[in-house]
Amino acid sequence: MAGGAVASVGGNAHIQHLVDPNRTWYNNRRLIFLHLWILLLLITSSTNGFDNSLMNSFQSMPQWEDYFGSPTGGKLGILNAIQNIGSLAGYPFAPYLSDGLGRRTAIWIGATIMLVGVGVQTASYNLSMFIGARFCVGFGLTFAANAAPMLVTEISYPTYRAPLTSLYNSLWYTGNIVASWCSYGTERIDSTWSWRIPSLLQGLPSAFQFFLVLLAPESPRWLVSKGKEAQALQTLAYYHANGNEQDPLVQYEFEEIRAAINLDRENAVNVGWTALFKTPGNRKRIMLIVAIAWFSQWSGNGLVSFYLNKVFDTIGITDSTTQLLITGILAIWNLCWAVFASFLVDLAGRRTLFLVSCAGMVVFFVGQTICSAEYALHGSAAAGHAVIAFIFLFYAAYDIAFTPLIVSYTVEILPFSIRAKGFNVFNFVVSLALIFNQYVNPIALENIAWKYYIFYCCWLFFQLVFCYLFIVETKNRTLEETAALFDGEDLSARVIDGGGVAVDEVRHDEHEDAPKISTLSERPTFPHDGSSSSDEKASV
């Protein structure tokens, strides 16, 4: 694995003097365009959120229930699980598309397949057709969801990388919101269009990506891995330094990427599926990735995400309009907390957010369990309302870490050589956990009702202990530097030898007037030369 050449230095302080202080996301035209491209990638998560929320809304919609014969038990389980079964079918191919054809191409292929699935789902006239369409959506989503967050983290400007990557999974709730409120509005339509319209809207993110994503910048790391170093340097310079290839930050990024990938090429242990388990550092990575992937779906949130209407039934809220309204409000609540937490990742740190999130979930889920029991045993209306309050509080705690961090943390702890494969493992485990939950939850709720919550109370306490013992802090490091936290300083130092050029000795011999950086402690003078002309600044 590739380690950062200066990974012994914590935080972004060692590269802060390489960043032009006048180049910010709101006043630099090329950074604005870069962030628009990143937004196109981030909405991949909206498709996933839309589909998952759609099934929850459909189950509260009489028109859908009547049309498909009010599926229950195992049939309802397969309806909710089939998208993830489709995702499982795509996992063997996803990393090869991302690493072989490129991040952009993999996203485009995924978007195309999802559009086919959305079309079939909207036109469904029986349950088999509906199930097949959801399988197709899940299959396509695998390719897009594997490549999109990696491309976000690999093209982002260094100071904005962590919040932007964290926003990826947070925007799951934008799809959740559109699906919930669209279903709330169309529920009044007395025909099958009450559920066909929300199904059709599910394809909007994929439609944007189908037409635009191939125009977005490709990952400089992927380009270097394919021997296209000149194109990689040009991409970094265009978006990170207004086209100035001799910019100190661009040179630092480029040399660090090249050194890390050159080392991977020289060490066969760093490539292939077996590389995920060959070194102590990689085994620790996989342990963390599998754990947070499983935790993300086994925190009790699956009861709300897919079976909120069943939870409502256990506390006496049976009106479909009321159920859809609460679902829509909960989606907005979740988005606000997740986005808020996304901008705390570098300030508070990943470990702190994980621990606060786990502790909060334990407290609030225990409260939800107690109130559910009180309602079931004594029929207390106040206890039923308290369950709703605890659901909202529980999700606030969940959204502090397990919405924004599960993707960004996974991507950043994986070096480039195994990033696609390791992230594929993450998605695979998520799907396994979802499929298990989606089969078990409706059966358990139907048979033991609130007593099922006790299991999650115990499991949430286990999650808290695990995160306390094993979560590694990674805030304010470059992607290459994070590897040193897992692989040690010896491998970090070898990146310099493997790359042939030390990344802390960036020099610009061809341009005598450009800043010369012999050590990272020397600060260049800004503003740069004429390459940062005023016409590159956006009007604000």
Disulfide bonds with the S-S distance in Angstrom:
none
